Amino acid sequence: MNDQSALQQWLEETLGVSPLPEEALSPAVLPLLSALRSRLQDTEARLTQTEAALNFFKSATDAMPNPIFLKDESLRFLFFNRAYREFFSLKDDSYLGKRIFDLDYLSDEDRHRYHREDSAAVRNLSTLRYETSFDGPEGKPVDALYWTKGFEVEKNGQRGLVGEIVDISEQKRTQQELSATDRELSRQKLLFTVLVNGTSDIFVLFSAKNYQVEYVSPNIEILLGLSPDEVMQDIRKISETALNLDSEPLPGELASIPLGGSIKILNEHLHQRTGSHRWYLKTVYHFFLDNEDKYVLVMNERTAEMEAQQQLEIAMELTQSANRAKSNFLASMSHDIRTPMNAIIGFSNLLRHDSDKPQKVLEYSRKITSSGQHLLSLINDILDMSKIETGKTTLNINEFNLSELLEDIGTVINPQAKARHQDFEVKSSGLEIDRVLGYRTRINQILLNLLSNAVKYTPEGGRIRLHIAQQGRTDGKMVKLRFEVSDNGMGMTPEYLEVIFDAFTREETATASGIQGTGLGMAITKNLVDLMGGIITVESEKGKGSTFAVELSLQTAEVDSDTDFWSDNHISRLLVVDDDEDICRDIEAAMAETGVHVTHTTRGQDAIVLIEQADREGTPFDMILLDWKMPAMSGVETARHLREELGNRAPIAVLTAYDWSEIEDEATDAGIDAFMPKPFFITNFRSVIQHLKGRSATAPEAEAEAEESVLNGLHILAAEDNELNAEILSELLELEGATCEIAENGELAVERFKRSAPGEFDVILLDVQMPVMDGYTAARTIRLCGHPAARTIPIAAMTANAFAEDVQKALDAGMDAHIAKPVDMGVLIHTVAELLATERRHE
């Protein structure tokens, strides 16, 4: 068949064209028809391949266990796999081509939320990933990991959205079970340790095979004069201390103990170091563990019982009293320690999530540091054992900002209230001061106790308020403050209100509701308030909530008044927009002596009118403070309108009690420049203005930056046996421009200093507890080693031994200063600066 015949046949079979006359198929037409045939054949082949690929893709995604969906640029469903249909009980593909508002298996709230998220993902080509819950198959709630990502096709620029839902219900349940198990194991381990160290009993665990010892309680060295290592090597060492060897059990006797049974032996033992005699009732238990027969030897001292029953009773009473004191103390401190730990762990998790957002990283780091400092102060109190033994508590007075105190409290309480869907708000009234002298840690502890209880005893969706008010001045330098914590929770009966501040008392209905607690929180709070010379009162009604009020008199701190601050920053007229008239008047009162004219309104619509009027009169506002939540016209709507009127002429700061991270994106889009937490404080307002003007946030921070330069260029010798601590120290010093050489113990530090050239090291930092040679010995050795700089080089102890006697011990050993762990870089910089200044004066 020639080319013309083939083309004629192709035209008829493929295109349905009748045979053409031969004269129509001229030499010019034939190549065109041939090319057209080739192009159409190629197109058919590609369509066949595309159809096969689509079928392959659909089969592959239908085989996947997780629901998957695909949307186009207009957010209409293009595809979802079999798992998606099964997850939402869809009978067919009738939802393809529809948008999320057409879906009847989602609530209105969910449809709007997912539409906003999907629109942002497609618009920004961003990824969204978070945990949520769905009503899965058969209406059962399902914990899920929800993931979506916007994408763009390279060839034509078309955009779309792909999403996946991963069922993590089983993982969540497993995680919760493991967490509960870990907590129980930790509790049992702590309890066992306290019991062992608080009693005169000896515990030894050994196996039936060769009687190999697996555990011996460390108190055996005190009670029998045997080291734990000696007993671990040979359990017969215990029998060798017995005065009556015939009473000691033989191997055959142990083998005859039935599984689950025991034998008892009473014998007198000789202390291997003091020579004193002690009686012990020894009980050997036989049990089966890890597919092996094992024994537990428990030695109960019965010396006092044998010598005199009366002495035994006294000793037992003392032991029980000590255990009760320890138990009461540990119970009371548990709540206080876990509260800042919750903040530290929570914000550490957020750091990993928002590591690419510098502003949030700085915010989280500051909050972690604040919670860590609070936790450290609690630990310092716990470690002072004299307080436990004497029942005394000390109060440390320091200068602090009320605004920082309330912000730190919000950092801890906000996540707790949010987890229970509660409305938590902080308000103030009549405050004329911010910086005060007082017991910051204890005030923080009191308010956290009251607020944590409010969260605990208020049902989900409830309301909690912290209100701080100034009630006047008792004299020129003293101010009376009232802290009020109120909730609309379960409330208390009149009978319980009479004993609420007694130790170990709890409302019976709280127990019935499954709320756990030690019953010590209110007793601790009352004692702290009494120590500070304050008053605490409570009002409550069953089923309607409670209000706790704490009244304290605090000394006002001296504040450097910068009268030129407002004019230097061109702030002469301020507009305040807040639907709460009291808040507006408080801001006016706080700004009364600054020379700034304050105008306020409670409506967003009126703010727009005031802006226009001020512009017409030639007296425009220099800054606007705007409430976030307002009726009629919300803060975000008002901000958008104000920005249209103002342009970028005046900054707008939002004043809100809500978490800034929750509203940041929406506020930024509306043209808001800064965030201020409620309640209003001038110090916060000044910081916002300084930030907006590009100046340093606070004078102390500028001083810290200047002080940090002290370490720049220094070469430091540090003795630290802990690798992690050594790494942290080296990194921190490197950030400050210093170099650090680490010695693993005191002896190596001494040898390195002896080999150093005069002036090679500027400062020596010594840990106290180290193997081979401790820090005290190392300091003495350095001072006497004959090196030219031995007598003058600054030496500082850097240790977790932080009691007053430890500081004195370091000075007695020839050191010049003491720095407590964990290391505060501000303290380290300040200490080194003082040491170097002292060294220069002596040169």
Summary of the structure (lengths in Angstrom):
residues: 843
radius of gyration: 37.7
end to end distance: 112.7
largest distance: 136.9
contacts: 2444
relative contact order: 0.04
helix: 48%
strand: 22%
